[in-house]
Amino acid sequence: MEESIPMENEENNLHVGLCNHQPVHHNPLVLRKGVRHLVSGITLGTSGTSNLKRHLSICSDERRVVHIDEKVAREKFSRVIIRHNLPFLCVEYEELRDYLSYLNPDYKCYTRNTAAADVIKTWEKEKQKLKVELEKIPSRVCLTTDCWSALSGDGYLVLTAHYVDSKWVLNSKILSFCDILPPHTGDALASRIHECLKEWGIERKVFTLTVDNATANDSMQEILKDRLNLDKNLVCEGDYFHVRCCAHILNLIVQDGLDVISDALAKIRDTVKYIKASTSRRIALADCVDIAGEVVLSLDVQNRWNSTYVMLEKALKYQRALNRFKVVDKNYRHCPSSEEWKRANIIFEILKPFYSITTLMSGRSYSTSNLYFAHIWKIQCVLEVNRGHEDTVIRMMISRMREKFDKYWEEYSVLLAMGAVFDPRMKLKLLKKCYDELDPFTSQEKIDHLESKLNEIFEEYKKKYPLTPVVRTSFNSRVSGQGRESYGVLDDLFELDDMQDVMDEGKSLLDVYLDEPKLDMRSHPDLNVLQHWKENSHRFGALTYMAMDVLSVPITTVASESSFSIGAHVINKYRTRLLPSNVQALLSTRSWLYGYVIDDEDDNDQGEMVTIRAATPTSMEQQI
């Protein structure tokens, strides 16, 4: 028998349910009776519509506005400003204020100064999070630094930290993007960087510092190393502290070579200029191409060798077409001879490994240091093969490049090789083969030297991480998925026996790792080396932390230079008066939250806007 419920209470319950889009009572009987009462009143036109009338009269004047937390809204909009390089003035845009007021009538307008203060608060909040993260990371921190002159003429110093976090992910974070007054002496740079390290509390965690070849940087790293060594904060007293930017060295090597062959490239450069100077010439050249399509030639910037490589690549693609074009256009006198085309092709092949590694290093996501050794080795092989080339011009080019390469290779060989050693696909075995191919008489000496340096660093890591784990499974079996056969409760006994054998032989964990077979490169072409070490971290203790640090060493200053690309968007010709504190807050926070990516979509939008604006005056003139 249905329970009798007073109609007045039923109506009130239904009224609340209609206002809140969910009934207060969850009694199905109440809901069923209430809905039936309304439906019968509406559809049949009989008595009973009073409930609906009362509901409408009560709710008609109520404005159901969602109240927004002003503090949260302002913090979120500060991120919009940071992410999209908006000026602080945008919060005072009349139409934007009108739009926000439409969305929420309770919206309170604020000024550009308040917007700037909100960005500073966001920066401080994110900075504190990063401080906590850096305090907890198990690895050391590698640094890159560089100086930059903004459009406003102000000088800025950027300091970037590279480290492996607790999830074994390689990170790159801007620690400081601060203004620095001239003169930019080594002492001034060292003092500013040291202050920054102390502010972040990582002066005891520094491993390496990567800089370009500026004279002031040589002085700066020596002073900074001495200061950090006062409390013995550096590994091996800073023997591996200074790392020269590999990209800058490669640039110096190639530029020396191109200086010798500038005349050999003159005809190709003049050809590109001649073709691009006239639309009719481009059309005529397109008619000479075997496959229909647009002809794309590229003119190089002579102080940027990678653009010279691209120019050669595209010109060689149209070699046959250009030979035909010479017959069609009698005024074209810059076509290279067959011998000059052959020389251009050789130069292109020599520059190819340089271009490959530069592209790798200049990418937005940089790889760990294990990848660089193979590229540098390939470059050395190319130089070695062509040192006795029959073409005198090519031989002179190679001679100049080898001279510069040998100057820096001695410093790089150990550091680059260490990164390769901690790649389980390479180790010392593959490095030995690489050295053998270059010079079999000195290869063993190089391997012995490298191994002694590895042991020297490992001794320091053993002091910091003295606990030695039990060796449980083969280092390579975890990757291949081919674990050892299980013997149940006897597994632990066998593992202890394996560990005792290692101890009896007097092997260190470094020896154990080096003696194990390397992984097949073809079977693991895309191996994530850091994740591989993470999966085997329980086996190698102190060696794991050493691998973590070595693999996080940045070989270039590309990360710091990427921040300058963002800086050029922040400090543009319309925002040259930004305070240095605001510049640091904008750039640092952006790198922490969104990385170094520049909005290509925004650039395209701006390009479309410029086109429209450029076309508008013409249209108006025609109308007038």
N, C-alpha and C positions, 0 to 999 in steps of 0.2 A: 504494500500500500504506500502511495506517494506521500511524503511528508508535506504538511501544509506550511507554506512560507509566505509571510506578509508581502503584499504586492509593493508596498512602499519601499521596503528594503531591496526588493528585487530590482525596482526601477533605479534606485541609487547605484546599485552594483553595476547595472548595465550602463548607466551614464558614465561612471568612472572608466569602464572598459572601453567605451567609444572614444573618450578623450585621450586615453593613453595607448590605444590600439592593442590593449590586452586586458581582459577582465580581471578584477581583483579576486573574485571568487572563482575557484576552479571546480565547483560542484556542477557536474554535467546537467543535473536536474534544473538548477537555477538558469544556466545558459540556455537550455532547451526551452524552458518556459518563457524566458525573456525574449528570445529570438522569435518564438512562435507568436507571442503577443504583438511584437512590432510588425511582423510580416502580415499577420491577419488584419491589423489595423490599417496598413498601407494598401494592401492588395484588394481588400474587400470593401474599403470605404466605410467601415462601421466604426463604432466607438473603440477607443484604445489608442488613438494617435497622440494622446496627450504626452506620453513618454517622449516621443520624438520631438514634439514641439518644445517641451521643457528643455531637452538636450540642446536644441538649436538656439534657444533664447539665452541659455547660460554660456554656451561656447562661442557664439557669434562675435562677441567683443573681445575674446581672449586672443592675444597674439602669441602663438607658440614659437618663440624665438629660442634657439639654442645658444646659451651663454658661452662665450669663448674665453679661455684663460689668456689674458692679455700678455702675461709674461712668456707663456709658451709660444704664442703667435709671433711675438717680436723675435724670439730666439730662432724660430723657423725661418722668418724672413731674413734674418742676418745670414743664414746659410744660403738663401737665394742670392743675396748680394755677393757672397764669397764665391759661390759656384759659377755664376754667370757674369762676373766682373762688372756688376752694376755700380754706378756712382752712388754715394751716400745720399745725394740729392733726390734720388728716385722716390724716397718716402714722402717728398713734398710735391710730387707730380699731382696736379689737380684732378686729372681723370682717374689716376690710380686711387686716390683718396675717395673719389666718388664711387668707384667700383667696389672698394672694400666696405664703404658705408652701406652700399646696397646689399651686400652679402650679410652684413651685421650692423644694424643701426647703432649698436653700442660701441662700435669701433672708435677708438680714440687716436686722433692723428698725433704724430710726433715729428721732430725735426731731424735734419741730417746729422747734427751733433749727437743726438740720442742713438741714431742708427750706427754711427761710428763707435759709440760706447758699447753697443750691443755686440758688434763684431769683436771688439777687444775682449768682452766677457766670454764669447764663444771660444776665442783663441785660448784664453786662460783655462777654460774648462777642459778643452781637448789637450792642452799642454800637460795638465795634471794627470790625465789618463795615460798619456805617453810616458810621463815620468815613472809612473807606477809600473808600466810594462817594461821599461828599460831596467828598472830595479830588479825585476823578477827573471829576466832572460838568463838562461844558463851560459850563453856564449859571450865572447868579447864583441866589441863594436869596432868596425872598420869605418874610416872617415874619408870623405872627399871634400875638397874645398876649392873655391875659385873666386875671382873678383870680377865685377861687372860695372860698367858705366851706363846709367839709365839715360833716357832721352832728356831728362831734366839736367843732366851733367853730374848728378850725384853719384858717388861711388858706393857700391854695396859689396859686402862679403857674405857668401853663402857657405854654410857648413852642413853637410849631409851625413847622416849615420846609416850604415848598412849592417844588418845583423840578422841572425836566424832566431825566430821566436820559439816559444815553448811548443808550438805545433810543427816546428821544423819548416817554416815558410820563410823565405828570404824577403826581408823588408828594406825599404829605402825611405827614410824620413828626414825632412829638413829640420835641423835643430835651431838654426839661426839664419835669418836673412836681414842683416843689420847694416846700417850705413857706416862707412868708415872714411874718415877725413884723410887727405894726403898729408905727408908722403906715405905711400904704402910700403914701408920698409919691412924687412923680415922680422924685426923686433916688434913692430906695431901689430903685424898680422898674428904673430905667435901669442902676444899678450891677449888679443881679442879672442882667439880660439881657446886659449887656456881658461879664460874667464867663463866662456860658454860651457866648456866641459865641466867646470866646477859647479856652475849653476844647475846643470842637468844631473850632477852627481855621478858622472861616468868616467872621471879622470883615472880611476883605477882599472877600467875595463877596456881601454883602448888597445887595439892590436896593430893596425896599419893606418897610414895617411897617404892617400893618392892625390898627387898634384901634377900640374903641367910643368914644362921646362923653364918657366920664368926664373930669372936670377934671384928675385926676392923670395921665391918659394924654396929654393935651396937653402937660403939663410934661415928662413922661417922654420923649416922642419928640423934643422939642427938645434935651434934655440928651444923649440917646443919639446923635442926629444930629451934634451938635458933637463928641462923642468919636470917632465913626467918621470924621469929616471931618478930624481932626488929621493922618491919614496919607493923605488924599484917597482914601478907600476907596469913596465913594458916587458914583453917576452924576450928573453935572451938579450936584455939590456938595450933593446931597440934595434938589433941587427937587421930586422925585417920591417922596421917601422916605415921607412920611406919607400913609396912605390911611385914610379913615374908613369904618367898617363900614356898608355899604349897607343891610343888614337893619335896623340900629338907626335909621338915618335914615328909612327907610320907615315904621317903627313910630311915630316921632315925628310924621311927616306925617299918618298916618291917625288917630292918637290925638287930634291937634288938631282934625281934622274931626269925629270922633265925639263930642267934647265938646260941640260945637255942636248936634248932632242927637240927643242922648241922650233927650230927651222924645219925639222922633218914633219911637223904637224901643221906647218903654216898653210900648205895648200888645202888641207881638209878644212881648216878654220875659215879660209877665204872662200871656199866652196859653199859652206853653210851660210856665210854672210851674203854671198851673191844670190843664192836661191831664195833666202828669206826676205830679200829686199824688194821682191816683186811678186805679185799674185800671178801674173801671166807666166813667170818662170816656174812657179810651183805647179801650175797646171800642166805646163809643158813637160816637167819632170815626171809628173804623175802618169802622163801618157806613155812614158818610156818604161814604166814599171811592168814587170811580167804579170803580176796579180793586181787587179783593180783595187783601188783603195786610196785613202789619204796618205800622202807622203809626210812623214814626221821627222824632221831633222832638228838637232839640238846644238846650240852654240854654247861653248864652255865659258866659264869665268876662269881666267888664267891663273888666279891664285887659289882656285879650288880644284884640286886634281881629280876629285871624283866626278866633277862635271866634264872634265876632259875624257874620262873613261866612257861616260854616257855618250858624248859626242862621237867618239870612235865607234862605239857599238852600233849607233844608228847609221852612221855614214857607211860603215862596212856592209850593212844590210842592203844598201842601195848602190853598191859598187858597179854592178852591171848597168843599172839604170843611168848612173852618172856618165859612164862611158858612152852610152847612146845619146845622152843629152848633149854631149860635146859635139856630136855631129849635127844635131838639130839647131843648137844655139851657137852661132859662129863667134859671138862675143865672149863666150865662156872659155877662159884661158887658165883656169885654176885646177883642172882635172889632174889628179896624181897619175904618175906613170905606173906601169905594172910593178916595177921595183919599189916605188913609194907605197903602193897599196900593200905589198908584201911586208914592208917594214911596219906599216901602221897595224897590220894584223898581229905581228910579233909583239909590238908594244901593248896592244890590247890584251894578249894572252898573259903578258908579264904583269899587267895591272890587275888582272882578274882576281887572284887570291887576296890582293890588298883591298880591293873593293868588297869582296865577300866578308872579310873580317871587320872592315869598317862599318858595313851595313849591320852586321851582327852586334857590334858594340854601340851603334847609334840607335838601336831600337828602343821603343818605349819600355819594353820589358827586357831587362838585361839578364843574361845567363850567368851561371856560376863560373868560377875561374877555371874549372876543368876543361872547358871547351877551347880555351885560347891557345893552349900548347900546340894542338894539331894544326891550327891555322898559321901560327908563327913558323912552325916546322915546315909547312908547305911553302911559305914564302922563302925560307932559306933554301929549300930544294930548287925552286925556280931560279933564284939568283946563282946557285951553284952550277946548274945545268947551262946557263947562258953566259957564264963568265968568259968563255972562250969563243963566243959567237963570231961567225965569219964576217958579219956586218960590223964595220968599224964603229958606226954611230951607236949601235945596240951595245957593243962591247964597252964603249965609254960610259954609256948610261948605267950599265950593270956595275961597273967599277965604282962609280960615285955612290950608288945605292948600297953596295956591299960595305964600303967604307963607313957609312953612317950606321948601317945595320950592326956591324961588328962592334961599334962603339957602345951600343946599348944592350946588345944581346947577352953579354956576360952578366949584366945586372939582372936581366929578366929570366935567364934560363932556369935558375933555382926556384924562383917563386912560381913561375908558370908550370914548371915540372911538378912541384908539390901538389898543385891543384889536380894535375893529371894522375898523380899517384893515388889520390883518394877517389878516383873514378874506378870502380871495380872492373870496368871493361879494359882498362889500360895498365895500371900499376907499373912496376919497374920493368916488367917483361916487354911490354910494347915500347916503352921509352928506350930501352936498350936497342931494339930494332931500328927505331928512328935515328938514334945516334950512329948506329952502324952504317946506315945508308949515307949519312953525311960524311963521316970520317971514322972508319972502323978501328984506326990506330989509337984514337983518343976516347972512344965510346965508353970503355970500361972505367977509365979514370973519371969521366963525368958521372957515371952511375954511382961509383964509390963516394964521390964528393957529395952527391945528392943524398945518398943514404946516411952519410955521417951528419948532414944538416938536419935530416928528419929525426934522427936519434937525439940530436942535441935539443931540439924543440920538445920532443916527446918526454925527455927527462924532466923538463919544467912542468909539463902537464901532469906527470905522475905525482909530483910533489903537491900540486893543487888538488888532484883527485886520486888520493892514495888507494881507495878501495878498488879491488880487482874483482870483476864479476866472474861467475862460473861459465865456461864455454859450454853451450848447450847444443847448438846445431851448426851445420856448415854454413858459412857466410853466404855461399851461393845457392844453397838449397832453398832458402826462404824466397829467393827471387824466382827460381825455376819451378817451385812448387813440388819438387821431388825430395821430400823429407826422408829421413832414415826410417828403416823399419822399426816399429814400436815393439818393445819387449815388456810393456806394462811396468810393474814395480821395479824391474831391474834397470830401467832407463837412467834413473838418478845415479845408480852405482856405476854404470858405464860412463856417464858424463864425468863423474868424479875421477874415474880412472883416466879418461882423456885429459882432464886438467892436470892430473899428477904427471902424465907423460910430458906435457908442455913444461911444467915446472922443473922436472928432472933434466930436461934438455937445456934449461936455462934460457928459454925463449921469452922475449917480451911480447906483449900484445901486438906491437908493430910488426915483429918478426912473423907472428902467426898470420896476421893479415896479408903480409907480402908473400908468404909461402903458399897460401891457398891459391888454387887456379883462378885465373881471371875469367870474367864473364865473356861470352861471345858477343862481339860488337854487332854482328848482323842479326842476332836473335834479340838484342835489346837496343835498337837504334834510338829509341825515345826514352831511355831510362831516366827517371827522376832521381838523381844521385843523392840529394838530401833526404828524400823519403826512403831510399834504400838504406841509408845509414840509420835513419830513425827506426826502421824495422829490425835492425841488428844492433841497436844501441846497448841492449842488455848484455852483449857478448864482449864488448871492447872498451867499456869504461872510459878511462882517460883519453884513449885514442879517438873515441867518438867525439869528444869535445874539441880535440885538436882538428879533426876533419871538419867539424862544423865551422870553426873559425877560418881555416884555410880556404874552404869553399865559398866563404862569404866575402873574400877580398875582392873589391872592385878594381879591375885592371884599367879603367878609364874614369875620367871626371864627367862622363856623359850625364849622370844623374844631376849633378850640380848645374851643368850647362842647360839641362832641360828646364830647371827652375827659372833661368833667364828668359826662356821662351815665354813662360807664363808671365814673368815680370814685364815683358814688353807689351803684353795685353793689359796689364794692370796700370802701369805707368805709361800711358800713351800721350799723344799730343794734347788731349783734352784734360788730362789728370796729372800734370807735371808738378802740382803743388801739394801732393799727398804727403802727410807727415810720415817719417821713417817708421814710427811705431805702428801706424796703420798699414803701411806696406808690408811689414813683417807679419802682422796679424792676418792680412788677406792671403798672402802667398803661402805662409806656413800652414795655416788651417786648411787651405785648399789642397795642399799636397797630402796632408794627413787624412782628409776625408775622401778625396776624389782622385788622388794620384797626380800624375803629370800630364794627363790628357787635356788637350786644347779642343774646345768645341768646334769641330769642323762645320757642324750645322749652323752655328752662330755666324761663322765666317761667310758661309754661303748666303745666309739671310742678309748680311750686311752688304754683300756684293750685289744682290738683287735690288736692295734699297738704293744703292748708289746708282745703278743703271736707271732705275725709275726716276730718280731725282734728276739725273743728267738729261733724261728725255723730256721732262716736264717743261722747262723753259722754252724748248723748241716748239712744243705744242701750243703753248700760250702765245708765242710770237706769231704763229700762223693764225690763231684765232683773232688776235688784235689786228 
